């Protein structure tokens, strides 16, 4: 056995594991501390902000739905008037 190890490059694996494992553990611990650091007030503020955002989105969706309905009615009226005009032109009389 030489200084490279039995297979030749085993020491690289140990070196990589020795470097990677502390970084992974550090990132896991940091995430856990960040999540646990939120207080009740911050959670309540976040919920209130999300509720306000949800209400704004719902209002925008409702306004968009009303706009689409108005456009459909207006286009439907135009189509009906056009059909009536064509029918009058063809038959010479109104219904």
C-alpha positions in Angstrom: 0.0 0.0 0.0 1.4 3.4 -1.0 0.5 6.9 0.2 -2.4 7.1 -2.3 -4.3 4.3 -0.5 -5.3 0.8 -1.5 -7.3 1.8 -4.6 -5.2 4.8 -5.6 -7.5 7.8 -4.8 -9.3 6.9 -1.6 -7.8 9.8 0.3 -9.7 12.3 -2.1 -13.0 10.8 -1.0 -12.1 11.4 2.7 -11.0 14.9 2.0 -14.1 15.7 0.0 -16.3 14.2 2.8 -14.4 16.1 5.4 -15.0 19.4 3.6 -18.6 18.8 2.5 -20.1 17.4 5.7 -19.4 20.5 7.8 -20.9 22.8 5.1 -24.0 20.6 4.9 -24.5 20.5 8.6 -23.9 24.3 8.9 -26.6 25.0 6.2 -29.1 22.7 7.9 -28.5 24.3 11.3 -28.7 27.8 9.8 -32.1 27.0 8.2 -33.5 25.6 11.4 -32.5 28.7 13.3 -33.9 31.1 10.8 -37.3 29.3 10.8 -37.4 29.1 14.6 -36.5 32.8 15.0 -39.9 34.1 13.9 -42.0 35.4 16.8 -45.7 35.4 17.1 -45.9 39.0 16.1 -44.0 38.4 12.9 -46.2 35.4 12.1 -49.3 37.5 12.7 -48.0 40.3 10.5 -47.2 37.9 7.7 -50.7 36.4 7.9 -52.3 39.8 7.8 -50.2 40.8 4.8 -51.1 37.6 3.0 -54.8 38.2 3.8 -54.6 41.7 2.4 -52.9 40.4 -0.7 -55.5 37.7 -1.1 -58.3 40.3 -0.9 -56.6 42.5 -3.5 -56.2 39.6 -5.8 -59.9 38.6 -5.4 -61.0 42.1 -6.1 -58.9 42.2 -9.3 -60.3 38.9 -10.4 -63.9 40.0 -9.8 -63.3 43.3 -11.7 -61.8 41.3 -14.6 -64.8 38.9 -14.6 -67.2 41.9 -14.7 -65.2 43.5 -17.6 -65.3 40.2 -19.6 -69.1 39.9 -19.0 -69.6 43.5 -20.2 -67.5 42.9 -23.3 -69.4 39.7 -24.1 -72.8 41.4 -23.7 -71.6 44.3 -25.9 -70.3 42.0 -28.6 -73.4 39.9 -28.4 -75.5 43.0 -28.9 -73.4 44.0 -31.9 -73.8 40.5 -33.4 -77.6 40.6 -32.8 -77.9 44.0 -34.4 -75.9 42.9 -37.4 -78.0 39.7 -37.7 -81.2 41.8 -37.5 -79.9 44.3 -40.1 -79.0 41.4 -42.5 -82.4 39.8 -41.9 -84.2 43.1 -42.6 -82.1 43.7 -45.7 -82.9 40.2 -47.0 -86.6 40.1 -46.2 -87.4 43.7 -46.2 -89.3 43.5 -42.9 -88.7 43.5 -39.1 -89.8 40.6 -36.9 
